[in-house]
Amino acid sequence: MKHWIKYVAAAIGGTIAGAAYFLPSGMFLTFVTGWLFIIPAAGVAFLAYGLREYMKDRKNTILVSVKPGEAMRALARREMELQREKELLLEELSNGVKQE
């Protein structure tokens, strides 16, 4: 019995087909119930599982440290110079406004 999954699937399919033939209203209600409740519930379950796995994986982040090169140091120096110039200009402007 090497293909038992095919036999089980065929038996389940046959049972559903037979039930739909003999009990059409009951099968329609079962179909509507499945469509309205079971499928969304399965979707919510998969979303919750995905969120749990995401939260578990999120802790294992890769940390990359970059040693600053000469270009990065030059940019940082230039930014500091610009910041100092800005502070000096603001100080001169505020002193000029106060004197007038």
Backbone torsions as a table, in degrees:
resi	resn	phi	psi	omega
1	MET	NA	71.8	-173.5
2	LYS	-86.9	-17.0	-179.9
3	HIS	-115.5	48.4	-174.7
4	TRP	-67.4	-27.2	179.5
5	ILE	-65.7	-38.2	177.9
6	LYS	-64.4	-39.2	179.7
7	TYR	-67.8	-41.0	178.8
8	VAL	-65.5	-44.1	178.5
9	ALA	-62.3	-40.3	178.4
10	ALA	-65.6	-38.8	179.1
11	ALA	-66.5	-42.2	179.2
12	ILE	-66.1	-43.9	177.6
13	GLY	-61.7	-41.2	177.8
14	GLY	-64.8	-39.7	178.4
15	THR	-63.2	-42.9	179.6
16	ILE	-66.0	-42.6	179.2
17	ALA	-64.5	-41.2	178.1
18	GLY	-66.4	-40.7	178.6
19	ALA	-65.3	-37.6	178.4
20	ALA	-66.9	-32.2	179.1
21	TYR	-73.4	-43.4	-175.8
22	PHE	-87.7	-28.4	-179.0
23	LEU	-129.9	71.3	-174.6
24	PRO	-65.1	-38.2	-178.3
25	SER	-69.5	-39.8	178.1
26	GLY	-64.6	-40.3	179.2
27	MET	-69.3	-34.9	177.3
28	PHE	-64.8	-43.2	178.4
29	LEU	-64.2	-38.2	177.3
30	THR	-64.5	-42.0	178.2
31	PHE	-62.6	-45.8	-179.5
32	VAL	-65.0	-41.1	178.3
33	THR	-62.1	-44.3	178.4
34	GLY	-63.5	-41.6	-178.3
35	TRP	-67.4	-38.5	-175.7
36	LEU	-84.9	-30.5	-172.8
37	PHE	-118.1	-48.2	-172.5
38	ILE	-71.5	-45.1	-178.9
39	ILE	-64.5	-47.4	176.0
40	PRO	-62.9	-35.2	178.4
41	ALA	-64.7	-40.1	177.1
42	ALA	-65.3	-39.7	176.7
43	GLY	-61.5	-43.6	178.2
44	VAL	-63.3	-40.3	179.1
45	ALA	-62.8	-43.4	178.6
46	PHE	-65.5	-39.1	178.0
47	LEU	-64.3	-41.7	178.7
48	ALA	-64.5	-41.0	177.4
49	TYR	-62.6	-44.0	178.4
50	GLY	-62.3	-40.4	178.2
51	LEU	-64.7	-41.3	178.9
52	ARG	-62.6	-43.9	179.2
53	GLU	-66.4	-38.1	178.1
54	TYR	-63.7	-44.6	-179.3
55	MET	-64.8	-36.2	179.2
56	LYS	-70.1	-38.9	-179.2
57	ASP	-75.7	-27.4	-175.0
58	ARG	-63.0	-28.3	-178.9
59	LYS	-69.6	-26.3	-177.7
60	ASN	-93.3	65.4	179.8
61	THR	-88.8	156.1	179.3
62	ILE	-93.1	128.3	179.6
63	LEU	-104.0	121.4	180.0
64	VAL	-112.6	122.0	177.2
65	SER	-105.9	133.5	-178.0
66	VAL	-114.3	124.1	176.0
67	LYS	-80.4	130.1	-177.1
68	PRO	-66.8	131.9	177.0
69	GLY	-88.7	-175.8	-178.3
70	GLU	-65.1	-39.3	179.9
71	ALA	-63.8	-41.9	179.1
72	MET	-65.3	-38.4	178.6
73	ARG	-66.2	-39.9	178.9
74	ALA	-63.8	-41.5	177.0
75	LEU	-62.6	-42.5	-179.9
76	ALA	-64.3	-41.1	177.7
77	ARG	-62.5	-43.5	-179.9
78	ARG	-63.6	-41.1	177.7
79	GLU	-63.1	-40.6	178.2
80	MET	-64.7	-40.2	177.9
81	GLU	-62.6	-44.4	178.8
82	LEU	-62.7	-40.5	178.4
83	GLN	-62.8	-43.1	178.9
84	ARG	-63.8	-42.5	177.8
85	GLU	-62.1	-41.5	179.0
86	LYS	-61.9	-45.4	179.9
87	GLU	-62.9	-41.6	178.3
88	LEU	-62.9	-43.5	178.7
89	LEU	-63.2	-43.4	178.7
90	LEU	-63.3	-38.8	178.9
91	GLU	-66.1	-43.2	178.7
92	GLU	-63.8	-42.1	179.2
93	LEU	-64.7	-43.7	-179.3
94	SER	-67.1	-36.0	176.5
95	ASN	-68.0	-38.4	178.6
96	GLY	-66.7	-37.2	179.7
97	VAL	-70.6	-37.9	-178.8
98	LYS	-68.0	-34.5	-177.2
99	GLN	-73.5	-29.4	-177.6
100	GLU	-78.0	NA	NA
